[in-house]
Amino acid sequence: KIHGEYNMVKEDEKLTYNIAIIGGGITGACAASTLLSLIKKTEQNNEVKIRIDLFDQGRSGVGGRSSHRIRKIKEEELVVLRWDHGCQFFRADTPRFQKLVREWIKDGIVEEWKGTFVRDENNDDDNNNDTLVDFFGLPSQPPFYVGVDGMNALQKHLLSINTTTTTNNNNDDNILRVYEGQRVSNVQRCSNNTTKWTLYGTTGEAAYHDAKESIAQIAVAQPLGRTTEYDAVIT
């Protein structure tokens, strides 16, 4: 969903348009990547400056439902556990998406997963022994795809161009700025300008979904991002 009106304001003799994206999952990353592509096509028009701020509350960085976790067991031996915390693979069933996947494979971001899927011979669901054991809707036909080095590799790739990652509200001129560890809890119209929006939320430990209740209860929502006047908010 996009909330906003296309009213730009002059800043340093340029028209500046501020866009906020809430969520660093695949949808938020694709939205940011699409906007960056459009900006590149019109970058010769130096009369317009577009700034994009993306906010993500994940403890392990961007990824959303395709997050990837790393846990060190023994620091001195570099023993780690790694696993995909949410979505474990995806499919490409349309020509348009298949074209994108081929590009991602070429770039080394995605690869085909040729895992072995087994059937529970003892399963007798409705007397149908051909029922595939599958609790999350596993398709029966490949190909299946995964992110190289974790399912969040795709989001990181899509957000890697012209990006600054931060946990602070520092003001700079990067086209895309990713705010990790920040939870947007409220979006309000600016009191002095009804066509713009202000984002409020928490940062640090209180922003994580699994924060202790004692920490979450005392957290005070503050304005987030590079500006308190966003022209559009994508959620």
Solvent accessible surface area in square Angstrom, and as a share of the most:
residue,aa,sasa,rsa
1,K,178,0.75
2,I,111,0.56
3,H,69,0.31
4,G,30,0.29
5,E,76,0.34
6,Y,171,0.65
7,N,68,0.35
8,M,74,0.33
9,V,67,0.39
10,K,154,0.65
11,E,62,0.28
12,D,120,0.62
13,E,152,0.68
14,K,82,0.35
15,L,62,0.31
16,T,1,0.00
17,Y,9,0.04
18,N,13,0.07
19,I,10,0.05
20,A,0,0.00
21,I,1,0.01
22,I,49,0.25
23,G,27,0.26
24,G,0,0.00
25,G,15,0.15
26,I,72,0.37
27,T,100,0.58
28,G,8,0.07
29,A,0,0.00
30,C,50,0.30
31,A,22,0.17
32,A,0,0.00
33,S,28,0.18
34,T,77,0.45
35,L,38,0.19
36,L,7,0.03
37,S,55,0.35
38,L,96,0.48
39,I,21,0.11
40,K,99,0.42
41,K,161,0.68
42,T,82,0.48
43,E,120,0.54
44,Q,174,0.77
45,N,76,0.39
46,N,103,0.53
47,E,116,0.52
48,V,47,0.27
49,K,42,0.18
50,I,43,0.22
51,R,15,0.05
52,I,0,0.00
53,D,2,0.01
54,L,0,0.00
55,F,3,0.01
56,D,10,0.05
57,Q,60,0.27
58,G,24,0.23
59,R,88,0.32
60,S,40,0.26
61,G,12,0.12
62,V,8,0.05
63,G,0,0.00
64,G,41,0.39
65,R,217,0.79
66,S,15,0.10
67,S,15,0.10
68,H,23,0.10
69,R,38,0.14
70,I,82,0.42
71,R,90,0.33
72,K,116,0.49
73,I,94,0.47
74,K,99,0.42
75,E,108,0.49
76,E,139,0.62
77,E,106,0.48
78,L,133,0.66
79,V,61,0.35
80,V,59,0.34
81,L,97,0.48
82,R,106,0.39
83,W,100,0.35
84,D,40,0.21
85,H,89,0.40
86,G,33,0.32
87,C,50,0.30
88,Q,99,0.44
89,F,24,0.10
90,F,37,0.15
91,R,65,0.24
92,A,10,0.08
93,D,95,0.49
94,T,72,0.42
95,P,108,0.68
96,R,205,0.75
97,F,64,0.27
98,Q,68,0.30
99,K,120,0.51
100,L,74,0.37
101,V,2,0.01
102,R,149,0.54
103,E,80,0.36
104,W,16,0.06
105,I,73,0.37
106,K,175,0.74
107,D,84,0.43
108,G,43,0.41
109,I,30,0.15
110,V,3,0.01
111,E,86,0.39
112,E,72,0.32
113,W,90,0.32
114,K,167,0.71
115,G,25,0.24
116,T,123,0.72
117,F,80,0.33
118,V,116,0.66
119,R,106,0.39
120,D,64,0.33
121,E,145,0.65
122,N,139,0.71
123,N,37,0.19
124,D,85,0.44
125,D,73,0.38
126,D,129,0.67
127,N,132,0.68
128,N,73,0.38
129,N,102,0.52
130,D,112,0.58
131,T,39,0.23
132,L,47,0.24
133,V,75,0.43
134,D,57,0.29
135,F,186,0.77
136,F,105,0.44
137,G,59,0.57
138,L,23,0.11
139,P,43,0.27
140,S,85,0.55
141,Q,121,0.54
142,P,82,0.51
143,P,55,0.34
144,F,5,0.02
145,Y,28,0.11
146,V,23,0.13
147,G,8,0.07
148,V,53,0.31
149,D,102,0.53
150,G,9,0.08
151,M,10,0.05
152,N,8,0.04
153,A,18,0.14
154,L,13,0.06
155,Q,1,0.01
156,K,108,0.46
157,H,55,0.24
158,L,19,0.09
159,L,7,0.03
160,S,71,0.46
161,I,80,0.40
162,N,67,0.34
163,T,39,0.23
164,T,39,0.23
165,T,79,0.46
166,T,16,0.09
167,T,85,0.49
168,N,83,0.43
169,N,68,0.35
170,N,84,0.43
171,N,110,0.57
172,D,40,0.21
173,D,101,0.53
174,N,51,0.26
175,I,53,0.27
176,L,0,0.00
177,R,9,0.03
178,V,3,0.02
179,Y,0,0.00
180,E,47,0.21
181,G,7,0.07
182,Q,3,0.01
183,R,100,0.37
184,V,26,0.15
185,S,58,0.37
186,N,62,0.32
187,V,44,0.25
188,Q,86,0.38
189,R,100,0.36
190,C,10,0.06
191,S,121,0.78
192,N,122,0.63
193,N,49,0.25
194,T,99,0.58
195,T,33,0.19
196,K,6,0.02
197,W,37,0.13
198,T,9,0.05
199,L,0,0.00
200,Y,61,0.23
201,G,1,0.01
202,T,19,0.11
203,T,65,0.38
204,G,39,0.37
205,E,75,0.34
206,A,18,0.14
207,A,0,0.00
208,Y,43,0.16
209,H,129,0.58
210,D,76,0.39
211,A,19,0.15
212,K,146,0.62
213,E,115,0.51
214,S,76,0.49
215,I,59,0.30
216,A,45,0.35
217,Q,132,0.59
218,I,135,0.68
219,A,36,0.28
220,V,105,0.61
221,A,48,0.37
222,Q,100,0.45
223,P,53,0.33
224,L,4,0.02
225,G,9,0.09
226,R,21,0.08
227,T,27,0.15
228,T,72,0.42
229,E,55,0.25
230,Y,1,0.00
231,D,2,0.01
232,A,5,0.04
233,V,1,0.00
234,I,22,0.11
235,T,74,0.43
